[in-house]
Amino acid sequence: MPLESKYALQIRRDKWQEKGLFKFGFNTVGSTEETIWDGGGIYGYPSSAVVMTVTSAAGATDAGVKITVQGLDQNWAMASEEVTLDASGTVTTSTTFIRVYRAFVSGPNVITGAVTISNSGTDYAKIQTGENQTLMTVWTVPAGYTAYIQEGYIGSGTAQSNKYATARIVTRQTGGVFRTQFKATLHNQTVKVDLGLPIVCPEKTDIEVRAKTSSGDDDISATLAILYVKDD
């Protein structure tokens, strides 16, 4: 990173609260672009803060499993709630979430069925069996913070020698549309997103990695290293 960028960030680090975030995701994508997350397709966001219903596909078998849901509440402030699946393998949060960007098994028992975190039939997070953690390169900047996407990695894996994937980082500020901030093509390789100057994202900015293939299917992994600091 150039000295100018490091110096500018150091000033902010000295003045305001600094937090770091490592966001990672995985998805098998085809020729139609998808967000890199467990649910497949383009990720959708709640239009207002809502409670989340946590449901295991294994039903009663997963009764007693503890799940922590993390995101932003109705004030766009960071929120986290641990819930316990009931006798039927479901439970509803008491927190209302405007965004959900992570969920994980937080107790001693693993899940035996995929767990969805949803509202009114729309999934906002999903935990696959064996992972016990969401794999979603999706995040939203909390209110009162500015985020800096500093670097990342995007990996591609396919058995087809003549196919390639196209991946991009997209961001959407409040009231706007998703805009491409970084884009690359890759084939059976990992590309480092080495940003000389970080991508600056003000509060409430939605951040995703999306990808598609020239044809067929491709396993895509994506990580982002994000620094976010409290505004003055």
N, C-alpha and C positions, 0 to 999 in steps of 0.2 A: 504494500500500500504506500502511495507517495507520502512524503513528509507532510505536505500541506493537509492531507486528509487526516493523518494521525494527530497532527497538532490540533485541528479543529475538534476532533472527537475528544482529545484530552481535556480541552477547555470545558466541554460539557460534562465530562466525568468528574472534574474537580468541583463543579458547581452543583450538579444535581445527582439524584439517586440513580444508580446504574444497575441494570439487570441484564442477564444473558439468557439466551434461549437457543436450544438445538432442536430444530424441527425436522422430522424425518417421515418418509412415507414410502409405500410400495403399491404397485397396481399392475396388472396385466392388461395392456391396452391394445386396441385394434386400430383400424383406419379412421375411426371417428374419434376426435379428441376427447380426452377424459382428464379429470382432475386426478392427481396421484393421491388416492385415498382408498380405504377398504371397501367402500360402498359401490364403486364403479360409477361411470358417467360423470357429467359435470356436477360439481358440488352445489347444493342449494343452501340458502341462508334464511333463517327466520326473519320475517318482516317486522316482528315485534317480539318482546320477551315472553317466553312461554315455559311452562313446566315441561320436563322431559320424562318420558316413560322408558324405563330400562327393562328390556325383555330378553330372556334367554330362549333360544330355539329348543333347548332341552327341557324346558318347562320345569316341572317339580324336581327333576334330577339336580338342578342347580339351585334349589332353595337354600338360603343361608349364605350364598356367595356374596362377598362385599365388592362393590364397584364404586370407584371414585370418578365423578364427572367434573371436568374443568372447562371453564370458558369465561364469558363476560355476562354480568347480570344486566338488569334493566337500566342501570346507570352507566353501562359500558365499563364497569369496574371489574377487576379480576375476581372470579368466584370459583369455589370448589366445594363439592358436597359428596360425602360418602353415603351410599345407600346399601341396603341389604335386600337381596331378592327374596320375595315372600314364598309361601308354600306352592304357589303356581309358577314361580320363576319370573316374577315381574314386580316392579315397584315404580312409583312416581316421585320425582324430586319435589322438595318444597321450594327450592330456589327456582326463580324464573330466569331463563337464559336467553339473551339476544344472540349469543354465539357459543358454540361448543367446539373446542379445538383439540381436546384430548380426553380419553377415558381409559381406565386400567383396572385390573383386578387388584384390590388393595388388602385383601385378607389372605388367610392361609390356604384357601381352597381354590383350585383352578376351575375354569368353566369347561363344561363338556359339550356345550352348544354355543354357536355364535350369538353374541349379545348385541342388540341394536339399541341405540339411544335415539328416540324419535318423538314426534308430536304430530298428531292428526295424519298419520300414515306416511310422513316424510322422515327419512333417516338423516340424522345430523352427525352421527358417529357410529362406528361398528367395530367390535372386537372379535377377531376371528379366533377359532379354537387353536390352541398351541402357541398363540402370540401373547395372550393375556394383556394386551396393550393395543390401542389404536395405532395404525400406521398411516398417518395423514399429514401431507405437507400442506397444511392449511392453517392459517393463523390470522388473528385480527388484533391490531394495536389497541391497547386499552385507552380509555379516556384519560387525558392529562399526560400522555407520554408521546414521545417521538421515537420511531424505530429506525434502525440502520441495518439493512441487509448487507452483511460484510463479505460473505463467501458461501459457497455450497458445492455440492457434487451431484451430478445426474448420471446414472448408470443405465446401460441397456444390455439386455441379454436375449438373443434369439437364435434358433437353430437354422434359420434361413440365411444363406450367405449373401443373397442379393437384395436384402431388405434393410431399411434403415428407419430410425425413429427421429421425430422432430419434437423437441421439448422446449418449453418456455416458462419463464417466471412472469406472472401477471399480478398487477395490483389494481385495487379500486378504492379511490377516496370517496368520502361521504357525498352522495348525490351524483356520483360519476359512473363511469363504465370501466370494465376491466381493460387495462392497457398493457401491452407487452413491454417488459423491462429488460429481458434477456432472452435470446433464442439461439438454439444450436441443433445441428443434426448429429446423430451418432449411430454407431453400429457395433454391437458387442464390445463396448468400451465404456469407460467412465470419464466424463468431462468435468474438470474443475471450474467452477464459476468463480474466477479470481478477479474481483472487482477492484480496480485501482481506487475508485471513489465509491463509497457505499451508496446503495439505493435508499433514499430518504423517504420515510413513510410517516405522515402525521397521524394523530389519533384517529381511531375508528377505520383505518385503512385495512381492507381485506387483502391478504397475500396468499397466493397459490402457486403451485407448479402444475402445469398441464402437459400432456404429451399425446402423440398419435404415431401410427406407423405408416409406411408407404403401402403396405398390405400385410395381411396375416396378423399374428399376435406377437407382442414383445413385452418382456418383463422390464418394468421401469422402476428404479429406485431414485429417490431424490431427498437431499438434505439441504437445510439452510441454517447458517449461523447468524443469529440476529442479536444485536445489542439494542436495548431500548432504555431510554433515560427519561426521567420526570421533567416535564416542562417547567419553566420558571414561573 
